[in-house]
Amino acid sequence: MAETVSLYDAKTHLSQLVDRAAEGEEIVISKNGKPLARLMPLASRGARRVPAGALGVVTIRADFDAPLPPGIRAGFEGRE
């Protein structure tokens, strides 16, 4: 379970709390006893993302970068 820290203590010890969160700990910050925010670690930068294309979800057509048809291009250029 996450430790709860008052906003005053969080401001006073922010650097230490960030270090603890970076090591994997979750810390809840409260004000007047009411939980307001959660300090938690970011996802590891070393983790590799798997693009949707690798899952076979995306297909790029051969004419992907072909010029747009005149009617569609006019809409993008504000000449409808």
C-alpha positions in Angstrom: 0.0 0.0 0.0 1.2 3.5 -0.8 2.5 5.8 2.0 0.5 9.0 2.5 2.5 12.2 2.9 1.0 15.6 3.7 1.5 18.4 1.1 3.6 20.3 3.6 5.9 17.4 4.1 6.0 16.7 0.4 7.2 20.2 -0.3 9.8 20.0 2.4 11.1 16.6 1.3 10.3 16.6 -2.5 13.8 15.5 -3.6 13.8 12.5 -1.3 10.2 11.5 -2.3 11.1 11.7 -6.0 14.1 9.4 -5.4 11.9 6.9 -3.6 9.3 7.0 -6.4 12.1 6.5 -9.0 13.0 3.3 -7.1 9.5 2.0 -7.5 7.6 3.3 -4.5 4.2 5.0 -4.8 3.5 7.9 -2.5 0.1 9.6 -2.1 0.2 13.3 -1.3 -2.7 14.7 0.8 -4.0 18.1 1.9 -6.0 18.3 5.1 -6.2 14.5 5.2 -7.7 14.3 1.7 -5.6 12.4 -1.0 -4.9 14.7 -3.9 -2.1 13.2 -6.0 0.1 10.2 -6.4 3.8 10.2 -7.0 4.9 7.1 -8.8 7.8 5.9 -11.0 7.7 6.5 -14.7 7.8 3.4 -17.0 11.3 2.2 -17.6 13.0 4.0 -20.5 14.8 0.8 -21.3 11.5 -1.0 -22.2 11.1 -1.2 -25.9 7.7 -0.3 -27.4 6.1 -2.6 -30.0 4.6 -0.6 -32.8 1.1 -1.6 -33.9 2.6 -2.5 -37.3 4.5 -5.3 -35.7 1.2 -6.7 -34.6 -0.2 -6.7 -38.1 -2.7 -4.0 -37.2 -1.5 -1.3 -39.7 -1.1 -1.6 -43.4 0.6 1.1 -45.4 -0.5 1.2 -49.0 2.0 1.7 -51.9 0.3 5.0 -52.8 0.5 6.4 -49.3 2.5 9.5 -50.3 0.8 10.0 -53.7 -0.8 13.5 -54.3 -4.3 13.9 -52.9 -7.3 14.2 -55.3 -8.0 17.8 -56.1 -11.3 18.0 -54.1 -9.7 16.7 -50.9 -6.6 18.9 -51.4 -8.8 22.0 -51.8 -10.5 21.2 -48.5 -7.1 21.1 -46.7 -6.1 24.4 -48.4 -9.4 26.1 -47.4 -10.6 26.4 -51.0 -13.7 24.2 -50.7 
